[in-house]
Structures are given as C-alpha cells and as structure tokens.
Amino acid sequence: MTYQGLIQRYGQYLDLPAHTKIISLLEGNTPLIPMPRLSRELGCELFIKFEGLNPTGSFKDRGMTAAISEAVGRGAQTVICASTGNTAASAAAYAARAGVRSIVLIPEGKVAAGKLAGAIAYGAEVIQIQGSFDDALSLVVEITQKTPIALVNSINPYRIEGQKTGAFEICDVLGSAPDWLCLPVGNAGNITSYWAGFKQYQKGLPRVLGVQAAGAAPLVLGHPVEKPETIATAIRIGRPARGEQALEAAQESNGRIIAVSDEEILSTQKILAAEGVWVEPASAAGLAGLLAESAVGKFEAKGKKVVVVCTGHGMKDPAVITDSFKSPKVIPASYDALVELVGA
Ligand SMILES: *Cc1c(COP(=O)(O)O)cnc(C)c1O
C-alpha cells in the first residue's frame, strides 16, 4: 500500500483520542542517510535522520499532524502557537489542510525569513511579539486557557505522541535502536518524544546526547536564560517547557546534555553541506556536539551506531549562508571567459 502518513502508519502506538480526524500531508518516512566519510573520521557508523525532508521542512510536522488531527476532531475552529519559526510554518500548513484558522506568535525580528514566509504562504495570521519565544509561549498558554482556541505548541501532549514516530522509523530501518542518538534541544519536546518513543517501541535504547547553543543553554547551566542569544534561532529558548523531561532522558539513557558555540554550529553546518546535506543552523547542533565530544575523547566511537537528527532544512534560513558569502563571480556570457575562469 502506498504511504499514507504517520498516523496511518504508526497510529496503534500513538495515544490519540477516538475523536481524532486524520489531517496529513504524508509527513515522516524521512531518510536515514549513511555518512561514510564522517563515519571513517569518527570511527563509528554514523547516520543522519534528515528531518528537513518533511512537508514543511522540519520535524515539527510529525507532532503537528497529531495535534491538528486531535484539535480538528474535537471541533476546534482556531489553532494558535508560539514559534521560533518552524512550528509556525507547520501549524499553518496543517491548519490550512484542515480548513481552520491559524494564529502564530513569533519573537519580533528573530525568525528566519523562509520560515516566516512559509507561515504567511500557508495562510496563518502572524503576530510579532515584542519579547522572546518564552514570552510568546506564556501568552498562547493564557489565551488557550481562557478561550476555545486550541494550543498546538509541544506542551500539547499530542505533539509529543506524533514526534515519537521519529524513534520508531529509526528502529524500523536499523532493526534496533542505535547506540547513540544526538539531537539539538530547544524547548525540549523532541528529545522528550524520542526518548518516550524508544522506550515504548522496545527495540533497545540509545544513549542520548542533547545539544544546546551556548547562548541558550539553560539545561547545561541549570537555570533559565533571560535573554537567549544564538544564530541557531530554532533553539533560541531560555526556559524550555519540557526541560525536566529532557534532563530525565539524558540521565535515564546514561547520556548527557551539552552546549556548543555558534562557531561550532556554523562549521558543522558546512561539514554537513560538504556531504550534500544542507541543514539550518539549529539542526547542525547535534553533530556539532558529537564532534566536540569526540575531539576531547569523551565519545567511545568504536563499533557504535550513531544517529544524528538533523531537524530542519537549510533552505529556510539562507541568509546565514549568503550573508557570509560575497556574490558569485560575474563574467561576460562568452565561452572564452568561462573557460578562462574554470581553468578546464
Ligand atoms: C523546534 C526545533 C528544534 C528544537 O526542538 P525542541 O523540541 O524545541 O527541543 C531544533 N531544530 C529545529 C530545526 C526546530 O525546528
């Protein structure tokens, strides 16, 4: 049978109410790409779970199909979320698919152009907040407590249910869980979901390496960060809603949560692009963390299977690349000029 989306495929493992009405864009089923060159360098067997290939370009679609399907099934007419960008685009797309109204709150001036454009293209009402993501999240929580508007941030439990499918897919492809799972941590919904998914699927448990950006690393510092700053806007979060669960996942799995600098994130983004995988900055954090641990001898690589989750596509945040790059060379439209330049 042709692929019909995550709820069709894994619904039996997802705790969704009977009223759920499936709204799908055939999300999930993303490739687990082997990385032979990096594997040789690190001395392990490395795979990238490329979540940028979801319908709106990030893993958020896994949780959104579940959250919107539940909300629409119970009759919600309007959904709302706070977002650093990808949740907004995803909520907007699934709301559009369902024919309901979507409202998204974003921190003013801090959302990548491609993500904002997505939310607008899919028809969301986009509102900028003079404040951080954390401020925006407080507001959507309050309005959804006081009105019938449905909340689709990852404090919505169905988001977590849907996002567990990433773990299921990895186990289905590898035959069992990997030894390590590395991923970026922002609001900490994804690390919570993966850990719950691996536990439920009973194909073994990975050790979990969660990676924050140094300027937004509340789980490493042990306290909230009032003014989080990082180029990796998708993890620019100072007060993670599921911080406790992220720490539990790291502890129970005998893993850890670490921080990497923006420089490490950007250099890792280039390393991935040099392998043909272009991810947004936040998405490079998982591999950046693995490389950092490996460099200081804290990663026992030998014979290990490692999956790095690359959470979102690079195409949504092109300014990170183009701003640091002079315009491409210009030549006359002549064969001679071309040959002279390329040196064939
Ligand atoms: C949302 C997001 C994250 C962070 O995930 P959390 O569940 O908030 O920890 C990381 N990378 C990308 C691309 C995202 O969109």
The ligand as a Tripos MOL2 file, in Angstrom:
@<TRIPOS>MOLECULE
LIG
   15    15     1     0     0
SMALL
NO_CHARGES

@<TRIPOS>ATOM
      1 C1         11.9160   23.1410   17.0280 C.3       1 LIG1
      2 C2         13.2670   22.8700   16.5090 C.ar      1 LIG1
      3 C3         14.3150   22.4160   17.3140 C.ar      1 LIG1
      4 C4         14.1670   22.2490   18.7910 C.3       1 LIG1
      5 O1         13.2850   21.2150   19.1310 O.3       1 LIG1
      6 P1         12.6310   21.2000   20.5900 P.3       1 LIG1
      7 O2         11.6130   20.1560   20.5100 O.co2     1 LIG1
      8 O3         12.0680   22.5670   20.8030 O.co2     1 LIG1
      9 O4         13.7500   20.9130   21.5370 O.co2     1 LIG1
     10 C5         15.5180   22.1240   16.7270 C.ar      1 LIG1
     11 N1         15.7170   22.2990   15.3980 N.ar      1 LIG1
     12 C6         14.7360   22.7250   14.5930 C.ar      1 LIG1
     13 C7         15.0290   22.8890   13.1470 C.3       1 LIG1
     14 C8         13.4860   23.0270   15.1140 C.ar      1 LIG1
     15 O5         12.5350   23.4760   14.3000 O.3       1 LIG1
@<TRIPOS>BOND
     1     1     2 1
     2     2     3 ar
     3     2    14 ar
     4     3     4 1
     5     3    10 ar
     6     4     5 1
     7     5     6 1
     8     6     7 2
     9     6     8 1
    10     6     9 1
    11    10    11 ar
    12    11    12 ar
    13    12    13 1
    14    12    14 ar
    15    14    15 1
@<TRIPOS>SUBSTRUCTURE
     1 LIG1         1 GROUP 0 **** ****
